[in-house]
Amino acid sequence: FYKLPSGTSGIFRCSHLSDSIITLPYRPIKIHRTITDTIYDPKINEIKITDEMGTVHFFKLLFSDISTSEWYLTKMISADFTDTIKFEYEIPTEVHSFPQRTQIYNESIVGGIPFGYTCSPSVDISYSLEYSGGSAHVNTPLLKKIESSNCVINFSYDERSDDFGGYLKLKRITNIAITSRGSSSIIKNFSFNHEYFGNSTDKNRRLCLESFSIGSPGMPQTEKYSFKYYTTKVLPPYSYYSTTYSEDFWGYYNGSNSPNLIPADFVIDINKYTCGNRDPDASNTFSRACMLEEIKYPTGGKTVFQFERHFAPNVFSYKYPAN
């Protein structure tokens, strides 16, 4: 998968018949790969894409890990070769990780099915819940600088204090400054102010953008954009601090206080076996938790957002309602 700054995106792969590149959907672009051709560790170090307008894009592998499958835009050259834009990144020194879990419900007939019998409700069924866990690892570079022939854009970051429980130590952007090339004079400045949903006591703090301001030497006053969110309900603590099975069909929190991840309809006899009590319905209240509600503009106007979930009643009747 590739995506260019112009918005062009798609998929490319090698042809089965040759080493040529095929784009899906087709686009009249050129793609060239620079490969470290070793027997035991072949990898693509750089991808060069020339778009329809002749602009050349260079994507580079920033990590030496063989499992890495991301290439970052490091340079762009104009079609007439008169301008070059360079991208500089801050490489994190540690790999961040966060937990994942899976719950599997197994049913089996005790002693097997006797000869001459068919499986029926009278057959004794045993069940078990299997838990498996692990962690996903992320190591995302931060864009530090963009430099062209006439200006430089610098990005500044700071630590975050979300309640990740030590799994994720991410950063938040605090400032973007545009200066003239070869000068420290600021042409335009963007400042980002953050707040947090939740609180430290409940260990459910999550970052949000409270406002951002735009300023420059020629502006009489700073332009400020502020944001308001749905905070009637907040999300629970991260799984590092607590284990919750209150998830809907799509894995989003629904506040149902379900004791496990198994819906009732996957269990043969919900009255006999003490699992299958999950309520997987989406919650209109919790699905809006921490979503954007309003944007206020420097001119005094505002935009208000209203959300509701997709809903159709009585499409599917549960055999064993969760309640």
JOWO-V348646 format. One record per residue. N is the residue number from 1. D_FIRST is the distance of its C-alpha to the first C-alpha in Angstrom with 1 decimal. Layout:
BEGIN
n;d_first
N;D_FIRST
N;D_FIRST
END
This chain:
BEGIN
n;d_first
1;0.0
2;3.8
3;7.0
4;10.4
5;13.8
6;15.0
7;12.9
8;11.0
9;7.4
10;5.7
11;4.4
12;6.5
13;8.9
14;12.5
15;15.3
16;17.7
17;20.6
18;19.8
19;17.6
20;16.2
21;12.6
22;11.8
23;9.6
24;9.3
25;11.1
26;13.1
27;13.3
28;16.0
29;14.1
30;14.6
31;12.3
32;14.4
33;14.0
34;16.9
35;17.6
36;20.4
37;22.0
38;24.2
39;25.5
40;24.8
41;21.9
42;19.4
43;16.4
44;14.2
45;15.9
46;14.4
47;11.9
48;13.7
49;12.3
50;15.3
51;14.9
52;17.5
53;20.0
54;20.0
55;18.6
56;17.2
57;14.6
58;14.7
59;12.3
60;14.4
61;14.6
62;17.1
63;18.2
64;20.0
65;19.4
66;18.1
67;16.2
68;14.1
69;10.3
70;9.7
71;10.4
72;12.3
73;13.4
74;17.0
75;18.4
76;18.5
77;21.2
78;22.7
79;23.2
80;26.9
81;26.4
82;28.7
83;26.5
84;24.1
85;22.3
86;21.7
87;20.0
88;21.8
89;20.9
90;23.2
91;22.3
92;23.7
93;26.4
94;26.0
95;23.5
96;23.7
97;23.9
98;24.7
99;26.3
100;25.2
101;27.6
102;28.1
103;31.3
104;32.3
105;35.5
106;37.4
107;40.5
108;42.9
109;46.4
110;49.0
111;50.7
112;48.8
113;50.1
114;53.8
115;54.9
116;55.8
117;53.9
118;50.8
119;48.5
120;50.0
121;50.2
122;53.3
123;51.3
124;50.6
125;46.9
126;45.6
127;42.4
128;40.4
129;37.5
130;35.1
131;33.3
132;30.4
133;28.8
134;26.5
135;24.4
136;20.8
137;20.3
138;18.5
139;19.0
140;17.3
141;18.5
142;20.3
143;20.1
144;23.7
145;24.3
146;23.1
147;25.6
148;26.3
149;29.4
150;31.4
151;30.2
152;28.7
153;26.9
154;27.6
155;26.2
156;28.6
157;28.1
158;30.5
159;30.8
160;30.3
161;32.9
162;31.1
163;32.7
164;30.0
165;32.7
166;31.5
167;28.1
168;26.1
169;27.5
170;25.2
171;26.2
172;26.5
173;26.3
174;29.8
175;29.9
176;28.2
177;30.7
178;30.5
179;33.1
180;34.3
181;33.3
182;36.2
183;37.8
184;37.7
185;38.6
186;36.2
187;35.2
188;33.5
189;33.0
190;30.9
191;32.3
192;30.7
193;33.1
194;32.2
195;34.0
196;33.5
197;33.8
198;36.2
199;38.6
200;39.2
201;42.0
202;39.8
203;36.9
204;34.4
205;33.5
206;30.1
207;29.1
208;29.2
209;29.4
210;33.0
211;33.0
212;31.9
213;34.1
214;33.8
215;36.5
216;37.6
217;41.0
218;41.7
219;41.1
220;44.3
221;42.6
222;39.4
223;37.1
224;36.2
225;33.8
226;34.5
227;32.8
228;34.4
229;33.0
230;34.2
231;36.1
232;38.6
233;36.6
234;34.6
235;32.3
236;33.9
237;33.8
238;30.8
239;31.3
240;32.6
241;35.8
242;36.0
243;34.8
244;34.3
245;33.5
246;33.6
247;30.3
248;29.6
249;27.8
250;24.4
251;25.3
252;26.6
253;30.0
254;32.8
255;36.0
256;37.5
257;38.8
258;37.8
259;39.1
260;36.2
261;32.9
262;34.5
263;35.3
264;38.8
265;37.9
266;36.6
267;40.0
268;42.9
269;45.7
270;44.7
271;48.4
272;48.9
273;45.8
274;44.9
275;41.2
276;39.1
277;40.0
278;36.6
279;36.3
280;32.7
281;33.3
282;31.4
283;33.6
284;33.8
285;35.4
286;33.1
287;29.9
288;30.8
289;31.7
290;30.5
291;28.7
292;29.3
293;32.6
294;33.7
295;32.9
296;35.9
297;35.9
298;38.1
299;40.0
300;41.2
301;39.1
302;36.7
303;34.0
304;34.5
305;31.8
306;32.9
307;30.9
308;31.8
309;30.1
310;29.7
311;33.0
312;35.1
313;38.3
314;39.6
315;36.6
316;36.9
317;40.1
318;39.9
319;42.4
320;43.0
321;42.3
322;41.2
323;44.5
END
